[in-house]
C-alpha cells in the first residue's frame, strides 16, 4: 500500500512579518509524490491559524505515514512545534524536515528535536519519493542507501552523501497548487501566481544560501515548458499576473529572449515581474521584457558603497547598478531594488553612499533589508571571525531587525537613517502618483506607501483602527508586512 504523506507549511513567529506567499517548494514535493500515486495532504499554517491542540487533531484525523515540514531560519522554531504536535497525534509517522536552515544545521536539528526523524538536505523531490517508497515497503533499514538525508539510528546521527542536483528540471511536474486556496493569495482582486523557470545560482554573494541549496550551475527550463506552465496557471487558476521567482531570470540572455518570444507568439498578455542581476541585462532585453508585458524588474543592488559590494562578493559595481536602473526606466519598466544594510564593518559614511545612490537613481520601490547571518553563509562565518555576538533565538533572524551589533554603525543610527529615507520616499505625492498610474504593480507600491503614511500618523492610525472594526483586516503587501503584534497595536 502506498504511503500517505502530509506536508506542512509552518507559521511565522508572531513577532515576524506575516507576508504570505504560495509555497512553491511544498507544491513541487506534493506534485512529485502524486505523480507516482502517493496520497498527499497539505496543511498550510500561514493561511489558517492552528492552536497546538487543533493541529494535533488535524494530524490525528489525517493519520499519515509520513509528515514533512519545510522551514526557513525564521520559521524553524515554529516548525519544531509542528513536529511536536505531529508526533503526539501520530507517533508512528515518520517525520521529516527540509529547507535551507536544516540543510545546513542538520545534525543540530536532529539533536535538539526528539520528534524529528530525518532531515532532507537540498532539493527534495527525488529524496521524498525514495523515502515514501521505503515507508510503503516497511523497509526503513534501507535509509543509508538514500542520498541527501541525515537521520537518527541507535542514538546516533548519520549523514548520507549529498544528492546530485536534478539536471532535467523540465521533467518535474507543475507544482500541486490545487492543495492551496489560491483565493487567499490574491492582491487587489488579482490571482498573483508564482513560477520558477530555473534552478542554481552561479553568483557567490556572501549573505545568500541559494548556491548551497540549488548549486552554482544554472539549470534552465525550456521556453516552451515555461510558457506552457504560464498558460496552465492562467487557464486553471485564473492567474491575472505572474511572479518569476528565479534568482536570476535573465542569467541566460538567449533563453530570456526565447521565453519572451514564446509569450508573445501565444498572446499571453498578462503583467509579470522578474528578479535578476544588473550585469545580466541589456537595453534590447529590457525593451523586449517591456514589450512582453513585464511591468516590474527587481535588481539586487545591495549597496551604493564600492567597499560594501566588494565585501559582499556581489561581482557588480555602483556604476553597473545605476546603468541597469536607468536602462530599465528608459525601457518603460518600473524598477524595484533590494539593499543589504548594516553589514559588518559598514560605516555611517558608507550607508550615506547607499542613500545618495537611491536619491540619484530614483527606483520605483526599495526593499531595505538588514544583514542577516543565516547559518551556512559566508556572512555568518565573517561575523564569527569578528567576534560579534548573534542571538540564539532563530525567531530574530528577520530582515527587518538587527541581528548583531555593528559598533561602527549603531542601531540608533541605522534606524534613524531608514526612517528618514522612507519618510521622504513614501510621500503623499508618491502614493497618489502610483495610485493614479493604475497598473497592478503600482497599486502594490501605493499600498506600501499608504501603510507607511498611516503608521507614521497618529490621526490616520486612529482612523484606520476604527475602520478596521467594521471590515476584515487585509494582509500587507510589497516589501512591508506587519507582525501580529503590530497589527494588534494599530
C-alpha positions as CSV (number, residue, x, y, z in Angstrom):
1,X,0.0,0.0,0.0
2,X,1.3,3.5,-0.9
3,X,2.5,5.6,2.0
4,X,0.2,8.6,2.9
5,X,2.1,11.8,3.1
6,X,1.2,15.1,4.8
7,X,3.3,18.2,4.1
8,X,3.2,21.2,6.4
9,X,4.0,24.9,5.8
10,X,4.7,26.2,9.3
11,X,3.6,29.6,10.7
12,X,5.7,32.6,11.1
13,X,6.5,33.6,14.7
14,X,4.1,36.3,16.0
15,X,6.8,39.0,16.0
16,X,7.7,38.4,12.4
17,X,6.1,40.0,9.3
18,X,3.1,38.0,8.2
19,X,3.7,38.2,4.4
20,X,2.1,35.2,2.8
21,X,3.4,33.5,-0.4
22,X,2.2,30.5,-2.2
23,X,4.8,27.9,-1.2
24,X,6.3,26.5,-4.4
25,X,8.6,24.1,-2.6
26,X,5.8,22.2,-1.0
27,X,3.9,22.4,-4.3
28,X,6.7,20.6,-6.1
29,X,7.1,17.9,-3.4
30,X,3.3,17.2,-3.4
31,X,3.3,17.1,-7.3
32,X,6.3,14.6,-7.4
33,X,4.5,12.3,-4.9
34,X,1.2,12.5,-6.6
35,X,2.7,11.8,-10.0
36,X,3.9,8.4,-8.5
37,X,0.5,7.7,-7.0
38,X,1.1,8.6,-3.3
39,X,-1.8,10.2,-1.5
40,X,-0.9,13.7,-0.2
41,X,-2.4,16.3,2.1
42,X,-1.1,19.8,2.7
43,X,-1.5,21.8,5.9
44,X,-0.8,25.5,5.4
45,X,-0.3,27.1,8.8
46,X,0.3,30.5,7.2
47,X,-3.2,31.0,5.8
48,X,-5.1,29.1,8.5
49,X,-4.1,29.5,12.2
50,X,-3.9,26.4,14.3
51,X,-3.5,26.0,18.1
52,X,-1.3,23.1,19.0
53,X,-4.4,21.1,20.0
54,X,-6.2,21.9,16.8
55,X,-3.1,20.9,14.8
56,X,-2.9,17.6,16.7
57,X,-6.5,16.9,15.9
58,X,-5.8,17.7,12.2
59,X,-2.9,15.2,12.1
60,X,-5.0,12.6,14.1
61,X,-7.8,12.9,11.5
62,X,-5.4,12.7,8.5
63,X,-3.4,9.8,10.1
64,X,-0.5,9.9,7.6
65,X,2.5,7.6,7.4
66,X,4.9,10.5,6.7
67,X,4.8,14.1,8.0
68,X,7.1,16.5,6.3
69,X,7.7,20.1,7.4
70,X,9.5,22.8,5.5
71,X,11.3,25.6,7.2
72,X,13.5,28.7,6.7
73,X,15.5,30.0,9.6
74,X,12.8,32.4,10.9
75,X,10.2,29.6,10.9
76,X,12.5,26.8,12.3
77,X,11.3,27.0,15.9
78,X,7.7,27.1,14.7
79,X,8.4,24.0,12.6
80,X,9.7,22.2,15.7
81,X,6.4,22.9,17.4
82,X,4.6,21.4,14.4
83,X,6.7,18.3,14.8
84,X,5.7,18.0,18.5
85,X,2.0,18.1,17.5
86,X,2.7,15.6,14.8
87,X,4.4,13.0,17.0
88,X,1.8,13.5,19.8
89,X,-1.0,12.9,17.3
90,X,0.6,10.2,15.1
91,X,3.5,8.6,17.0
92,X,4.0,6.0,14.2
93,X,4.5,8.6,11.5
94,X,8.0,9.2,10.1
95,X,8.8,12.9,10.5
96,X,10.9,14.9,8.0
97,X,12.1,18.4,7.8
98,X,13.7,20.2,4.8
99,X,14.6,23.7,3.8
100,X,17.7,25.9,3.9
101,X,18.1,26.1,7.7
102,X,18.2,22.3,8.4
103,X,20.1,21.6,5.2
104,X,23.0,23.4,6.9
105,X,22.3,22.6,10.6
106,X,21.1,19.0,10.1
107,X,23.0,17.4,13.0
108,X,21.9,20.2,15.4
109,X,18.2,19.9,14.3
110,X,18.2,16.1,15.0
111,X,20.0,16.5,18.3
112,X,17.7,19.2,19.7
113,X,14.4,17.7,18.4
114,X,13.4,14.3,19.6
115,X,10.4,14.4,17.4
116,X,12.4,14.8,14.2
117,X,13.4,11.5,12.5
118,X,15.1,12.7,9.2
119,X,16.4,15.9,7.7
120,X,16.1,16.2,3.9
121,X,19.0,18.2,2.6
122,X,18.9,20.3,-0.6
123,X,16.4,19.6,-3.4
124,X,13.9,17.2,-2.0
125,X,11.7,15.9,-4.9
126,X,13.6,12.6,-5.5
127,X,14.6,12.1,-1.9
128,X,11.0,12.2,-0.6
129,X,9.9,9.8,-3.3
130,X,12.6,7.3,-2.2
131,X,11.6,7.8,1.5
132,X,7.9,7.2,0.6
133,X,8.9,4.0,-1.3
134,X,10.8,2.7,1.8
135,X,7.9,3.5,4.2
136,X,5.4,1.8,1.8
137,X,7.6,-1.3,1.8
138,X,8.2,-1.2,5.5
139,X,12.0,-1.3,4.9
140,X,13.3,1.6,6.9
141,X,16.6,-0.2,7.5
142,X,17.5,1.0,3.9
143,X,17.9,4.6,4.9
144,X,21.6,4.5,4.4
145,X,21.1,4.0,0.6
146,X,19.2,7.2,0.2
147,X,21.3,10.2,-0.8
148,X,20.8,13.7,0.7
149,X,19.5,12.8,4.2
150,X,20.6,12.9,7.8
151,X,18.9,10.6,10.2
152,X,18.9,9.0,13.6
153,X,19.7,5.4,14.4
154,X,20.6,3.8,17.8
155,X,21.0,7.2,19.4
156,X,23.4,8.4,16.7
157,X,23.1,10.6,13.7
158,X,24.2,9.6,10.2
159,X,24.6,11.7,7.0
160,X,24.4,10.1,3.6
161,X,26.3,11.7,0.6
162,X,24.8,14.8,-0.9
163,X,22.2,14.1,-3.6
164,X,23.2,15.4,-7.1
165,X,21.0,18.2,-8.3
166,X,18.2,17.5,-10.8
167,X,19.6,18.3,-14.2
168,X,16.4,17.9,-16.3
169,X,14.1,20.3,-14.4
170,X,11.7,20.2,-17.4
171,X,10.9,16.7,-16.2
172,X,9.4,18.0,-12.9
173,X,5.6,18.1,-12.8
174,X,3.9,21.5,-12.2
175,X,3.5,22.4,-8.5
176,X,0.4,21.0,-6.9
177,X,-1.4,24.3,-6.3
178,X,-4.7,22.5,-6.0
179,X,-3.8,21.9,-2.4
180,X,-4.0,25.6,-1.6
181,X,-6.8,28.1,-1.7
182,X,-5.3,30.4,-4.2
183,X,-8.0,33.0,-3.4
184,X,-6.2,33.7,-0.2
185,X,-3.1,34.9,-2.2
186,X,-5.0,37.5,-4.3
187,X,-3.8,41.1,-4.4
188,X,-6.3,43.8,-5.5
189,X,-8.6,41.1,-6.8
190,X,-5.8,39.6,-9.0
191,X,-4.6,36.0,-8.7
192,X,-0.9,36.7,-8.5
193,X,0.8,33.4,-9.3
194,X,4.4,32.4,-8.9
195,X,6.6,30.4,-11.2
196,X,10.2,29.2,-11.1
197,X,11.9,28.7,-14.5
198,X,15.4,27.8,-13.4
199,X,17.5,26.5,-10.5
200,X,21.0,27.1,-9.5
201,X,22.9,30.4,-8.9
202,X,26.4,31.0,-10.3
203,X,26.9,34.0,-8.1
204,X,28.7,33.9,-4.8
205,X,27.0,36.6,-2.6
206,X,28.2,36.2,1.0
207,X,24.7,36.7,2.5
208,X,22.9,34.1,0.5
209,X,22.4,30.3,0.5
210,X,20.9,29.9,-3.0
211,X,24.0,28.2,-4.4
212,X,24.3,25.8,-1.4
213,X,20.6,24.8,-1.8
214,X,20.5,24.5,-5.6
215,X,24.1,24.5,-6.7
216,X,26.2,27.0,-8.7
217,X,25.3,25.6,-12.1
218,X,22.4,27.3,-13.9
219,X,19.7,24.9,-14.9
220,X,17.0,26.5,-17.0
221,X,13.7,25.1,-18.2
222,X,12.9,25.3,-21.9
223,X,11.0,28.3,-23.1
224,X,8.1,26.2,-24.4
225,X,7.7,24.4,-21.0
226,X,7.9,27.8,-19.2
227,X,5.1,29.3,-21.3
228,X,3.1,26.0,-21.1
229,X,3.0,26.5,-17.3
230,X,2.0,30.2,-17.6
231,X,-0.9,29.2,-19.8
232,X,-1.8,26.4,-17.3
233,X,-1.7,29.0,-14.4
234,X,-3.9,31.3,-16.4
235,X,-6.5,28.7,-17.5
236,X,-6.6,26.6,-14.4
237,X,-6.1,29.1,-11.6
238,X,-7.3,32.3,-13.4
239,X,-3.9,33.9,-12.9
240,X,-4.0,37.7,-13.6
241,X,-0.3,38.3,-13.0
242,X,2.9,36.3,-12.7
243,X,5.9,36.5,-10.4
244,X,9.0,34.9,-11.8
245,X,10.8,33.7,-8.6
246,X,14.1,32.8,-10.3
247,X,17.2,34.2,-8.5
248,X,18.4,35.5,-11.9
249,X,15.7,35.2,-14.6
250,X,17.9,36.7,-17.3
251,X,21.1,34.8,-16.5
252,X,20.9,33.1,-19.9
253,X,20.0,36.1,-22.1
254,X,19.3,33.9,-25.2
255,X,16.8,31.8,-23.1
256,X,15.2,35.0,-21.7
257,X,14.6,36.4,-25.3
258,X,13.2,33.0,-26.3
259,X,10.7,32.9,-23.4
260,X,9.6,36.4,-24.3
261,X,9.1,35.4,-27.9
262,X,7.1,32.3,-26.9
263,X,4.9,34.5,-24.6
264,X,4.3,37.0,-27.4
265,X,3.6,34.3,-30.0
266,X,1.0,32.8,-27.7
267,X,-0.5,36.2,-26.9
268,X,-0.3,35.7,-23.1
269,X,-0.7,39.4,-22.5
270,X,-0.7,39.4,-18.7
271,X,1.5,41.6,-16.4
272,X,4.5,40.0,-14.8
273,X,7.7,40.7,-12.8
274,X,11.1,39.1,-12.5
275,X,14.3,39.2,-10.5
276,X,17.8,39.5,-11.9
277,X,21.3,40.9,-11.7
278,X,22.3,44.3,-13.1
279,X,25.1,42.6,-15.1
280,X,22.7,40.2,-16.9
281,X,20.6,42.7,-18.8
282,X,21.0,44.7,-22.0
283,X,19.0,47.6,-23.4
284,X,17.5,45.3,-26.0
285,X,16.5,42.7,-23.5
286,X,14.8,45.3,-21.2
287,X,12.8,46.6,-24.1
288,X,11.8,43.1,-25.0
289,X,10.7,42.4,-21.4
290,X,8.5,45.5,-21.5
291,X,7.0,44.6,-24.9
292,X,6.0,41.2,-23.4
293,X,4.1,42.9,-20.6
294,X,6.8,42.7,-17.9
295,X,5.9,45.7,-15.7
296,X,8.4,45.4,-12.9
297,X,12.0,44.3,-12.6
298,X,13.8,43.6,-9.3
299,X,17.5,44.3,-9.1
300,X,19.6,43.2,-6.1
301,X,21.8,46.3,-6.0
302,X,22.6,45.7,-2.2
303,X,24.7,48.9,-1.6
304,X,25.8,52.2,-3.0
305,X,29.3,51.7,-1.4
306,X,32.0,50.1,-3.6
307,X,33.7,48.8,-0.5
308,X,30.5,47.0,0.6
309,X,29.8,45.5,-2.8
310,X,33.4,44.0,-2.8
311,X,32.9,42.7,0.8
312,X,29.6,41.1,-0.2
313,X,31.3,39.5,-3.2
314,X,28.5,40.8,-5.3
315,X,30.5,41.0,-8.5
316,X,29.0,44.3,-9.6
317,X,29.7,48.0,-9.3
318,X,27.8,51.1,-8.3
319,X,28.1,52.2,-11.9
320,X,26.6,49.0,-13.3
321,X,23.8,49.3,-10.7
322,X,23.0,52.8,-11.8
323,X,23.2,51.9,-15.5
324,X,20.8,49.0,-15.2
325,X,18.2,51.1,-13.4
326,X,18.5,53.8,-16.0
327,X,18.2,51.4,-18.9
328,X,15.1,49.7,-17.3
329,X,13.4,53.0,-16.7
330,X,14.1,54.1,-20.3
331,X,12.5,50.8,-21.5
332,X,9.3,51.7,-19.6
333,X,9.8,49.2,-16.7
334,X,9.2,50.0,-13.1
335,X,12.3,49.2,-11.0
336,X,12.5,47.7,-7.5
337,X,15.8,47.5,-5.8
338,X,16.8,45.4,-2.7
339,X,19.5,46.6,-0.3
340,X,21.5,44.9,2.4
341,X,22.3,47.5,5.1
342,X,24.1,47.2,8.5
343,X,26.7,44.8,7.0
344,X,29.7,44.1,9.3
345,X,32.2,47.0,9.1
346,X,29.8,49.3,7.3
347,X,30.1,52.9,8.5
348,X,27.6,55.8,8.5
349,X,29.6,57.2,5.6
350,X,29.1,54.0,3.6
351,X,25.4,53.9,4.4
352,X,25.1,57.5,3.2
353,X,26.6,56.5,-0.1
354,X,23.7,54.0,-0.4
355,X,21.1,56.6,0.5
356,X,22.7,59.1,-2.0
357,X,22.6,56.4,-4.7
358,X,18.9,55.9,-4.1
359,X,18.2,59.7,-4.4
360,X,20.3,59.8,-7.6
361,X,18.8,56.7,-9.4
362,X,15.2,57.1,-8.1
363,X,14.0,53.5,-8.2
364,X,10.2,53.0,-8.0
365,X,10.4,50.7,-5.0
366,X,13.0,50.0,-2.3
367,X,13.4,46.9,-0.1
368,X,15.8,47.8,2.6
369,X,16.9,44.6,4.4
370,X,19.3,44.4,7.3
371,X,22.2,42.0,7.0
372,X,21.1,38.6,8.4
373,X,23.8,36.0,9.1
374,X,21.9,32.9,8.0
375,X,23.6,29.6,9.0
376,X,25.9,28.4,6.3
377,X,26.6,31.8,4.7
378,X,29.9,33.5,4.4
379,X,28.4,36.4,6.3
380,X,27.8,34.1,9.3
381,X,31.4,32.9,9.2
382,X,32.7,36.5,8.8
383,X,30.7,37.7,11.9
384,X,32.2,34.8,13.8
385,X,35.7,35.8,12.9
386,X,34.9,39.4,14.1
387,X,33.8,38.0,17.4
388,X,30.4,39.6,17.1
389,X,27.6,38.2,19.2
390,X,24.5,36.8,17.5
391,X,21.2,35.7,19.2
392,X,20.4,32.0,19.7
393,X,16.7,32.8,19.1
394,X,16.1,31.9,15.5
395,X,12.8,33.9,15.5
396,X,15.0,37.0,15.5
397,X,16.6,36.1,12.1
398,X,14.4,38.5,10.1
399,X,15.5,41.1,7.6
400,X,13.7,43.9,9.3
401,X,15.7,43.5,12.5
402,X,19.4,43.9,13.5
403,X,20.8,40.5,14.4
404,X,24.3,41.6,15.6
405,X,25.9,44.7,16.9
406,X,27.9,46.7,14.4
407,X,29.9,49.1,16.6
408,X,30.8,51.2,13.5
409,X,27.1,51.7,12.7
410,X,25.0,51.7,15.9
411,X,21.4,50.5,15.8
412,X,20.1,54.0,16.5
413,X,21.9,55.5,13.5
414,X,20.7,52.7,11.3
415,X,17.0,53.1,12.3
416,X,17.2,56.8,12.1
417,X,18.6,56.7,8.6
418,X,16.0,54.2,7.4
419,X,13.1,56.2,8.9
420,X,14.4,59.5,7.4
421,X,14.8,57.9,4.0
422,X,11.3,56.3,3.9
423,X,9.7,59.4,5.4
424,X,11.0,61.3,2.3
425,X,10.4,58.5,-0.1
426,X,6.8,57.3,0.8
427,X,5.2,60.7,0.5
428,X,1.6,61.6,-0.3
429,X,2.6,62.5,-3.8
430,X,4.3,59.1,-4.2
431,X,1.1,57.4,-3.1
432,X,-1.1,59.5,-5.5
433,X,1.3,59.0,-8.4
434,X,1.3,55.3,-8.1
435,X,-2.4,55.1,-7.3
436,X,-3.3,57.1,-10.4
437,X,-0.9,55.1,-12.6
438,X,-3.3,52.3,-12.0
439,X,-1.3,49.2,-13.1
440,X,-1.1,46.1,-10.9
441,X,2.4,46.8,-9.5
442,X,1.8,50.5,-9.0
443,X,-1.2,49.5,-6.8
444,X,1.1,47.3,-4.7
445,X,3.5,50.2,-4.3
446,X,0.7,52.6,-3.4
447,X,-0.5,50.2,-0.7
448,X,3.0,50.1,0.8
449,X,3.2,53.9,0.8
450,X,-0.2,54.1,2.4
451,X,0.9,51.6,5.1
452,X,3.9,53.8,5.9
453,X,1.9,57.0,5.9
454,X,-0.8,55.5,8.2
455,X,1.8,54.1,10.6
456,X,3.6,57.5,10.8
457,X,0.4,59.4,11.5
458,X,-1.3,59.0,14.9
459,X,-4.5,60.5,13.5
460,X,-4.6,58.2,10.4
461,X,-3.7,55.3,12.6
462,X,-6.6,56.1,14.9
463,X,-9.0,56.3,12.0
464,X,-7.6,53.1,10.4
465,X,-8.1,51.3,13.8
466,X,-11.7,52.5,14.0
467,X,-12.3,51.5,10.4
468,X,-10.8,48.1,10.9
469,X,-13.5,47.2,13.4
470,X,-16.0,47.2,10.6
471,X,-14.0,45.5,7.9
472,X,-11.7,42.4,7.6
473,X,-8.0,43.3,8.0
474,X,-6.0,43.0,4.8
475,X,-2.6,41.4,4.6
476,X,0.0,43.9,3.9
477,X,1.8,43.7,0.5
478,X,5.1,44.5,-1.2
479,X,8.2,45.0,0.9
480,X,6.3,45.9,4.1
481,X,4.5,43.4,6.2
482,X,3.2,43.9,9.7
483,X,3.6,41.3,12.5
484,X,0.7,40.0,14.5
485,X,1.9,42.2,17.4
486,X,2.0,45.3,15.3
487,X,-1.5,44.6,13.9
488,X,-2.8,44.5,17.5
489,X,-1.3,47.9,18.2
490,X,-2.8,49.6,15.2
